[in-house]
Amino acid sequence: MSLALVRTVVGAAVLAMASFSSQASLIVNGDFEANPINPNSWTWMPSSQVPGWQGSNIEIWNSMNGVQAVTGNHFIELNAHGSNQGAWSIYQSFETLVGQSYELSFYYRARNGSNEQFEVTVANLSQTLNDHTNQGWSFFSSSFIATDTSTTLRFTSHNTGTIGNFLDGVSVVAQQSTAAVSAPATWGVLALGLLALGAVRRTAQR
C-alpha cells in the first residue's frame, strides 16, 4: 500500500469522525412504511394500528392522484378518513436527554389548496405551517432542546374535515459536536490506516 493511499484512507476516516452525527432517527416509522398498502391506493386505520404513532386516525397513501412519497412509497394525510372528535392530531413520544439539542425534519404538502395548515410542536418548538401547496413537497427542519427525558412530537391540523395536510419522512436526530465519538467502524478504519501508515514509514526508513 502506497504512502499516498494510506494517507487518503486515514484522512477520510478522520474526516468522517469529525463530521459524524447520529443519523438514526428517534422516530419510529417516520416514513409510514410499516403498514402494507398497494400501489395507487390508500387506506385508513386507527393510529393504534400504525407502529410508533398515537392519536387520531391515520390515512396512508401509496402513489395516489399522482402524488409520490418523498421517502419510500408511503405518506400520510393528517386529516384522515373516518370520524374524529376535536382537531386531527397524531403524536409520538421518544426518549431524550435533558439539555440535548435535536433536529426535527419532515416533508409536508397540501392536498387541495393554500387554506390547509397544521401545527407542529415538540419540546420548546411550536410552529404553524401554512405555506404548503399541492404542487410539490416542502421541507421543514428546525432544532429544539429537550427539557425532559421523554419528549413528544405532535402534528395537529387547523382544518376540519377529512381532506388536507400530507406528511412524510418525519425524523428526529440528536445533534452532536464535531468532537463526538464516532461509530466503531470508523475507529477501526482509522486504526488500520494508522498501522499501515507506520508500516509504510518503517519500510521507507530502511
Steps between C-alpha positions, in 0.01 A plus 500: 500500500646836400557781743263726304222240509545442873484872564179516297342221706605657830386842387159367399458327835596812692260708292220254562567510871509879509171536317325203659152556636239244594295424191270254673165670540330477837164490322350156442343454156562861402453422131179301566622190316411246769146429377457324163316718247453406136634743237251761377281456806441624851358379826429634844519345843510594867840629600532202735550287188780720363832416676646788697205738479207593722205738479242538224442266207783486249441489124786344304548558126708318241542694171144629491381784273847541354658579837817305572655451843829674574643208697394144423157445348263630766396832647205600715216747498465665840130569443411135481190311398252395765353675800699709743428707808681834507797590283679235295819434691764227507801475730795289604713504815867406514786498749720810519780648711420818689693791347589306184434670167307306234407564139142444383436466128214388279334559165153651463261574216147626448245271344263761357601860564664776697239501778652186651711544812620306800706552813808305602612500862792333676665613827568874469414510128153591375424613147198529273564413136266655244732545203464160336346451156371207298772552237776321688652411833645759738773421752504604866804486725557657839679426825366470851644435845358219710363605838410152622608138466192434285402738221183500292479605136149596392338603171160671530285611207335842501249382242177310554379223273688206355709671230839662540856509629727227363806396707802282428855430615463604864835486677659608829875461544733610778739777406858425597814711510788430265687355796238231556614140499427338165381158403723200586546427132659839446738439788591167343577658165708767670696243702576287195601807307738614773655153522550494126644850508753391763597197294552711190714747690716219649547352155599841362761542776683173421 
